[in-house]
């Protein structure tokens, strides 16, 4: 399965498996939320170039979904390869609002607004978005990922 970032959107393909489906052979709707969480993890690792596992285990920062608004447009069936997409709609002090979709043949199956919040494991409270993450989010929303950032020039030469 492929994943890529283009035009300020992260895309990741996923196979609809038997384990995702109800007896009718369509995705049981709560599985989309698990898929969207996996999409965020893949976005961190493959597009933002921030190790998600390290963010959670070593930095002790979580990214829980604190608000979800979701429209289920059409069912996805076992055996289909759907494309999940993710866009950043808003970067707040400690939260990030995302627009995520599940697409098949370029048609929307599910559309969701997901708000995630940076959370400290030590306090159990929201904390400001770390500077490195904010810089990568800003680069992502500007379509600059994959291009080197301009470096400041020192006025003193050694």
Secondary structure in CASP SS format (residue, H / E / C, confidence):
PFRMAT SS
TARGET T0000
AUTHOR 0000-0000-0000
METHOD secondary structure of the structure
MODEL  1
X C 1.00
X C 1.00
X E 1.00
X E 1.00
X E 1.00
X E 1.00
X C 1.00
X C 1.00
X E 1.00
X E 1.00
X E 1.00
X E 1.00
X E 1.00
X E 1.00
X E 1.00
X C 1.00
X C 1.00
X H 1.00
X H 1.00
X H 1.00
X E 1.00
X C 1.00
X C 1.00
X C 1.00
X C 1.00
X E 1.00
X E 1.00
X C 1.00
X C 1.00
X H 1.00
X H 1.00
X H 1.00
X H 1.00
X H 1.00
X H 1.00
X H 1.00
X H 1.00
X H 1.00
X H 1.00
X H 1.00
X H 1.00
X H 1.00
X H 1.00
X H 1.00
X H 1.00
X H 1.00
X H 1.00
X H 1.00
X C 1.00
X C 1.00
X C 1.00
X H 1.00
X H 1.00
X H 1.00
X H 1.00
X H 1.00
X H 1.00
X C 1.00
X C 1.00
X C 1.00
X E 1.00
X E 1.00
X E 1.00
X E 1.00
X E 1.00
X E 1.00
X E 1.00
X E 1.00
X E 1.00
X E 1.00
X E 1.00
X E 1.00
X C 1.00
X C 1.00
X C 1.00
X C 1.00
X E 1.00
X C 1.00
X C 1.00
X C 1.00
X E 1.00
X E 1.00
X E 1.00
X E 1.00
X E 1.00
X E 1.00
X E 1.00
X E 1.00
X E 1.00
X E 1.00
X E 1.00
X C 1.00
X C 1.00
X C 1.00
X E 1.00
X E 1.00
X E 1.00
X E 1.00
X E 1.00
X E 1.00
X E 1.00
X E 1.00
X E 1.00
X E 1.00
X C 1.00
X C 1.00
X E 1.00
X E 1.00
X E 1.00
X E 1.00
X E 1.00
X E 1.00
X E 1.00
X E 1.00
X E 1.00
X E 1.00
X E 1.00
X E 1.00
X E 1.00
X E 1.00
X C 1.00
X C 1.00
X C 1.00
X C 1.00
X C 1.00
X E 1.00
X C 1.00
X C 1.00
X C 1.00
X C 1.00
X H 1.00
X H 1.00
X H 1.00
X H 1.00
X H 1.00
X H 1.00
X H 1.00
X H 1.00
X H 1.00
X H 1.00
X H 1.00
X C 1.00
X C 1.00
X C 1.00
X C 1.00
X C 1.00
X C 1.00
X C 1.00
X C 1.00
X C 1.00
X C 1.00
X C 1.00
X C 1.00
X C 1.00
X C 1.00
X C 1.00
X C 1.00
X C 1.00
END
